[in-house]
């Protein structure tokens, strides 16, 4: 049985905290071994440090990957995945797998439905595929005769991201909607709760590159690197996100669009590593994010770069414990999807109710 990380409690004894058990010699057999020498434990409310040793930082002296040939590739500007995130993510994945196997959609999850679309509010900690597989059971009493094989996910959310998820009921509708997402014709709005230093901006736009680094992790790259080839053969793609500040430590800071327009909107075009330490602040910051592109982990990466890692997002330097409570996932919610209906052509907007952590962050 795999050891639980420091920030996870035993399911039967919630007061018992398990120490981290990771050693460099065991990296190659990490997922198979359960016996190792304890390392320095992290204390409650301690963020994952970006300078943790990782597979991306560990090379033997004669490792060919250290050769000068690697210098021809773009250099990632965001930190590698913290070593401890591997163990935490493994435990989260195992828990999510168990929860997803038992999960079924109910009418309480439904945001919108017509003869072509089913829009649901996906809970955190549930895989998209599990929600999709339970659609026939949800609709079994409907009068329609849609084949189960025709249900498709028009958009996907990360395992721990909650919110709006669109399911199409017909193949021809799926192709139209997937094309709309691919061509960035769908406007998306997210809510995120971050832990960091309170920002001095009300609105900020960040433009950067996005791609997989040598070991497959998603990283931020310089905007000028867009189009360049990466080690795996893929290329750096552009990534742009607009952020609005909503609250700091439960004090509302949000300005209406007309009011915010009076202030200059700050823009960052990424060309170098961030000068902001993701672990330097201890404020709770609620932001609304408007991704202009649809890259994998886009909001999570840009929050990390801004020094505002999302609470619980251990992959990208987020805390795994906060105020003596374990974070079992990251606080990111897909709030709104605005698009043109793939059949009627009419503009539609789907909104998922805010989770408790978001509403609490807006309470003064």
VMD Tcl script that draws the C-alpha trace (Angstrom):
set ca {
  {0.00 0.00 0.00}
  {1.38 3.40 -0.97}
  {2.30 5.75 1.90}
  {0.13 8.83 2.22}
  {1.88 12.21 1.93}
  {2.28 14.50 4.93}
  {-0.77 16.57 4.09}
  {-3.16 13.62 3.84}
  {-5.00 12.19 6.81}
  {-5.70 8.54 7.36}
  {-9.28 7.78 6.18}
  {-10.16 6.02 9.44}
  {-8.11 8.22 11.75}
  {-8.32 11.81 10.47}
  {-6.08 13.11 13.23}
  {-3.16 10.91 12.17}
  {-0.85 12.64 9.69}
  {1.48 10.51 7.63}
  {5.05 11.67 7.02}
  {6.38 12.09 3.49}
  {8.47 9.12 2.36}
  {10.46 9.98 -0.71}
  {14.11 9.46 -1.60}
  {16.08 10.14 -4.75}
  {17.09 6.48 -5.10}
  {13.44 5.51 -5.32}
  {12.33 7.92 -8.03}
  {12.55 5.25 -10.72}
  {10.39 2.89 -8.69}
  {8.27 5.54 -7.01}
  {4.90 4.07 -7.83}
  {5.98 0.52 -6.90}
  {7.76 1.10 -3.60}
  {6.26 1.88 -0.23}
  {9.40 1.78 1.93}
  {11.78 4.73 1.92}
  {13.75 7.03 4.16}
  {11.68 9.93 5.51}
  {12.68 13.36 4.15}
  {12.15 16.75 5.70}
  {8.39 16.99 6.32}
  {6.39 20.04 5.28}
  {4.44 21.82 7.95}
  {0.77 22.79 7.75}
  {0.02 25.81 5.58}
  {3.39 25.34 3.86}
  {3.39 25.72 0.06}
  {5.17 23.22 -2.12}
  {8.60 24.70 -2.83}
  {9.55 25.12 -6.46}
  {13.17 24.28 -5.71}
  {12.30 20.71 -4.74}
  {14.40 18.14 -6.60}
  {12.50 16.75 -9.57}
  {13.04 14.41 -12.47}
  {13.56 17.47 -14.64}
  {16.41 18.69 -12.44}
  {18.16 15.34 -11.85}
  {20.82 14.37 -14.42}
  {23.84 12.09 -14.21}
  {27.18 13.70 -15.14}
  {27.33 11.78 -18.42}
  {23.64 12.09 -19.17}
  {23.33 12.85 -22.91}
  {20.38 15.12 -22.12}
  {22.93 17.52 -20.65}
  {24.65 17.89 -24.02}
  {24.80 21.20 -25.82}
  {22.27 19.92 -28.37}
  {19.50 20.52 -25.82}
  {20.31 24.23 -25.85}
  {18.61 24.54 -29.23}
  {15.25 24.03 -27.57}
  {13.29 26.80 -25.85}
  {13.86 27.12 -22.10}
  {10.77 26.81 -19.89}
  {10.23 29.84 -17.66}
  {8.03 28.25 -14.99}
  {9.44 25.85 -12.35}
  {9.38 22.06 -12.82}
  {6.83 19.99 -10.97}
  {7.71 19.70 -7.26}
  {8.80 16.17 -6.36}
  {6.23 15.81 -3.59}
  {3.41 16.58 -6.05}
  {3.87 13.14 -7.61}
  {2.86 11.33 -4.44}
  {0.00 13.70 -3.63}
  {-1.35 13.50 -7.18}
  {-1.15 9.70 -7.11}
  {-3.26 9.57 -3.96}
  {-5.74 12.08 -5.37}
  {-6.02 10.06 -8.57}
  {-6.70 6.88 -6.62}
  {-9.37 8.59 -4.52}
  {-10.95 10.16 -7.60}
  {-11.01 6.81 -9.36}
  {-12.94 5.27 -6.47}
  {-15.34 8.23 -6.29}
  {-15.84 8.29 -10.05}
  {-16.74 4.60 -10.15}
  {-19.59 5.29 -7.74}
  {-20.68 8.59 -9.29}
  {-23.90 9.09 -11.24}
  {-25.34 12.32 -12.58}
  {-28.60 13.53 -11.07}
  {-31.04 16.23 -12.09}
  {-29.38 18.46 -9.51}
  {-26.30 18.51 -11.73}
  {-28.19 19.61 -14.86}
  {-27.81 23.27 -15.85}
  {-29.51 23.09 -19.25}
  {-30.98 20.50 -21.58}
  {-32.63 20.43 -24.99}
  {-32.83 17.79 -27.71}
  {-29.22 18.42 -28.78}
  {-27.31 19.41 -25.64}
  {-26.99 18.45 -21.99}
  {-25.06 20.91 -19.81}
  {-24.05 19.78 -16.32}
  {-22.17 21.10 -13.30}
  {-19.33 18.60 -12.84}
  {-18.24 18.14 -9.21}
  {-14.61 18.40 -8.19}
  {-12.76 15.10 -7.84}
  {-14.76 13.36 -10.60}
  {-13.39 12.38 -14.00}
  {-15.25 13.74 -17.04}
  {-15.59 10.27 -18.53}
  {-17.45 9.04 -15.46}
  {-19.97 11.86 -15.77}
  {-20.40 11.07 -19.45}
  {-20.94 7.35 -18.86}
  {-23.78 8.08 -16.44}
  {-25.77 10.20 -18.94}
  {-27.86 7.26 -20.32}
  {-28.97 6.42 -16.79}
  {-29.92 10.06 -16.19}
  {-31.97 10.21 -19.37}
  {-33.43 6.70 -19.26}
  {-36.91 8.02 -18.53}
  {-36.79 10.56 -21.37}
  {-38.97 10.04 -24.41}
  {-36.07 10.48 -26.83}
  {-34.34 7.53 -28.50}
  {-30.77 8.79 -28.55}
  {-28.17 6.04 -28.73}
  {-25.72 6.01 -25.85}
  {-22.85 5.89 -28.36}
  {-23.79 9.36 -29.60}
  {-23.05 11.17 -26.35}
  {-19.84 13.19 -26.55}
  {-17.92 15.61 -24.33}
  {-17.72 18.97 -26.05}
  {-15.28 20.28 -23.43}
  {-13.18 18.65 -20.74}
  {-12.35 19.79 -17.24}
  {-9.44 18.66 -15.10}
  {-10.26 16.06 -12.48}
  {-10.37 18.56 -9.61}
  {-11.92 21.43 -11.59}
  {-15.66 21.80 -11.09}
  {-18.20 23.60 -13.23}
  {-19.79 23.81 -16.66}
  {-19.38 20.75 -18.89}
  {-21.25 20.40 -22.19}
  {-22.36 17.01 -23.50}
  {-23.76 16.65 -27.02}
  {-26.44 14.11 -27.92}
  {-25.73 13.70 -31.65}
  {-22.55 13.18 -33.69}
  {-23.27 16.06 -36.05}
  {-23.82 18.43 -33.13}
  {-20.60 17.25 -31.50}
  {-18.51 18.05 -34.58}
  {-19.90 21.60 -34.78}
  {-19.35 22.31 -31.11}
  {-15.87 20.81 -30.97}
  {-14.96 23.00 -33.94}
  {-16.24 26.07 -32.06}
  {-14.03 25.21 -29.07}
  {-11.04 24.50 -31.30}
  {-11.42 27.83 -33.09}
  {-11.77 29.65 -29.74}
  {-15.28 30.87 -30.52}
  {-16.48 29.88 -27.04}
  {-16.01 32.42 -24.25}
  {-15.03 30.83 -20.94}
  {-14.98 32.26 -17.44}
  {-13.36 30.61 -14.41}
  {-13.15 31.40 -10.71}
  {-9.98 30.53 -8.76}
  {-8.94 30.88 -5.13}
  {-5.23 31.48 -4.79}
  {-2.79 31.81 -1.90}
  {-0.10 34.45 -2.31}
  {0.72 38.12 -1.89}
  {-2.21 40.45 -2.52}
  {-1.76 41.86 -6.04}
  {-1.59 45.59 -6.71}
  {-3.61 45.30 -9.92}
  {-7.37 45.08 -10.48}
  {-7.09 43.61 -13.98}
  {-4.07 42.03 -15.62}
  {-3.51 40.32 -18.96}
  {-0.71 37.78 -19.33}
  {0.56 36.58 -22.70}
  {3.07 33.75 -22.95}
  {4.05 30.57 -24.70}
  {2.80 27.12 -23.65}
  {4.17 23.65 -24.20}
  {5.51 20.37 -22.85}
  {9.03 20.33 -21.49}
  {11.57 17.53 -21.89}
  {9.83 15.23 -19.40}
  {6.26 15.91 -20.51}
  {5.21 18.53 -17.95}
  {3.25 21.57 -19.10}
  {5.30 24.75 -18.68}
  {5.20 28.46 -19.43}
  {7.51 29.62 -22.24}
  {8.47 33.04 -23.55}
  {6.00 34.66 -25.91}
  {8.83 35.01 -28.43}
  {9.28 31.20 -28.39}
  {5.84 30.60 -29.93}
  {6.27 28.38 -32.98}
  {9.58 26.89 -31.88}
  {9.98 23.11 -31.64}
  {10.12 21.35 -28.27}
  {12.04 18.14 -27.36}
  {9.05 15.87 -27.99}
  {8.43 17.30 -31.46}
  {5.51 19.56 -30.52}
  {5.72 23.32 -30.79}
  {5.29 26.21 -28.36}
  {1.80 27.69 -28.72}
  {0.48 31.07 -27.65}
  {-1.44 31.40 -24.36}
  {-3.33 34.45 -23.10}
  {-5.43 35.01 -19.97}
  {-7.15 38.06 -18.52}
  {-7.56 38.12 -14.72}
  {-9.90 40.24 -12.59}
  {-9.32 40.63 -8.87}
  {-12.50 39.81 -6.91}
  {-11.48 39.72 -3.24}
  {-8.52 39.62 -0.87}
  {-8.92 37.90 2.50}
  {-12.71 37.94 1.99}
  {-12.77 41.70 1.41}
  {-14.41 42.41 -1.96}
  {-12.14 44.28 -4.38}
  {-14.10 43.75 -7.58}
  {-14.79 46.75 -9.83}
  {-17.52 46.85 -12.47}
  {-16.28 46.76 -16.06}
  {-17.04 50.46 -16.64}
  {-15.19 51.44 -13.47}
  {-12.26 49.13 -14.13}
  {-11.90 50.58 -17.62}
  {-10.90 53.89 -16.05}
  {-7.77 52.26 -14.72}
  {-5.03 51.07 -16.98}
  {-5.20 47.34 -17.57}
  {-1.78 45.92 -16.87}
  {-0.33 43.61 -19.52}
  {2.56 41.19 -19.11}
  {4.24 39.69 -22.16}
  {6.35 36.86 -20.76}
  {9.98 36.83 -21.87}
  {11.81 35.82 -18.69}
  {11.30 33.89 -15.47}
  {8.88 35.42 -13.02}
  {10.38 37.71 -10.41}
  {7.45 36.96 -8.10}
  {7.97 34.25 -5.51}
  {4.93 31.98 -5.47}
  {5.49 31.30 -1.76}
  {6.03 34.81 -0.47}
  {2.44 35.72 0.47}
  {-0.21 34.30 2.77}
  {-3.29 36.12 1.49}
  {-6.43 34.45 0.16}
  {-7.08 35.91 -3.28}
  {-10.18 35.26 -5.37}
  {-9.83 35.96 -9.09}
  {-11.96 35.59 -12.18}
  {-10.08 34.33 -15.24}
  {-10.94 34.77 -18.91}
  {-8.73 32.45 -20.99}
  {-8.43 33.74 -24.56}
  {-6.91 30.45 -25.66}
  {-7.65 26.93 -24.50}
  {-4.33 25.42 -23.48}
  {-3.99 22.58 -21.01}
  {-3.66 23.86 -17.42}
  {-3.59 27.42 -18.80}
  {-5.12 29.21 -15.82}
  {-3.16 27.11 -13.35}
  {0.13 27.91 -15.10}
  {-0.58 31.62 -15.39}
  {-1.62 31.85 -11.74}
  {1.67 30.21 -10.80}
  {3.64 32.64 -12.97}
  {1.88 35.62 -11.35}
  {2.87 34.36 -7.90}
  {-0.73 33.38 -7.14}
  {-0.73 29.55 -7.18}
  {-4.21 28.11 -6.82}
  {-5.02 26.71 -3.40}
  {-4.45 22.94 -3.41}
  {-2.76 22.94 -6.83}
  {0.36 21.07 -5.75}
  {1.57 20.61 -9.33}
  {2.05 24.32 -9.65}
  {3.30 25.32 -6.17}
  {-0.10 25.55 -4.46}
  {-0.43 24.74 -0.76}
  {-1.52 21.24 0.18}
  {-2.70 22.36 3.62}
  {-4.31 25.60 4.67}
  {-5.51 26.71 8.11}
  {-4.90 23.20 9.49}
  {-7.07 21.58 6.82}
  {-5.91 19.28 4.04}
  {-6.56 20.38 0.46}
  {-7.92 17.37 -1.43}
  {-7.97 19.18 -4.77}
  {-7.43 22.61 -6.30}
  {-9.93 25.48 -6.04}
  {-10.76 26.15 -9.69}
  {-14.30 26.38 -11.05}
  {-15.58 26.71 -14.64}
  {-18.22 29.36 -14.02}
  {-19.62 30.39 -17.43}
  {-19.61 29.23 -21.05}
  {-20.95 31.61 -23.71}
  {-21.36 30.38 -27.26}
  {-23.55 30.17 -30.33}
  {-25.93 27.24 -30.16}
  {-24.65 24.67 -32.69}
  {-28.15 24.05 -34.12}
  {-30.30 27.14 -33.57}
  {-27.46 29.62 -34.00}
  {-28.76 31.66 -31.07}
  {-26.35 33.02 -28.43}
  {-26.54 30.99 -25.21}
  {-24.82 31.28 -21.86}
  {-24.47 28.45 -19.34}
  {-23.58 29.28 -15.73}
  {-22.67 26.84 -12.96}
  {-23.45 27.80 -9.34}
  {-20.38 28.87 -7.39}
  {-18.88 26.31 -4.99}
  {-18.83 27.05 -1.27}
  {-15.16 28.10 -1.20}
  {-15.91 30.83 -3.76}
  {-18.97 32.25 -2.02}
  {-17.14 32.27 1.32}
  {-14.26 34.19 -0.23}
  {-16.67 36.99 -1.17}
  {-18.07 37.35 2.34}
  {-16.64 40.29 4.25}
}
mol new
graphics top color blue
foreach p $ca { graphics top sphere $p radius 0.5 }
foreach p [lrange $ca 0 end-1] q [lrange $ca 1 end] { graphics top cylinder $p $q radius 0.2 }
display resetview
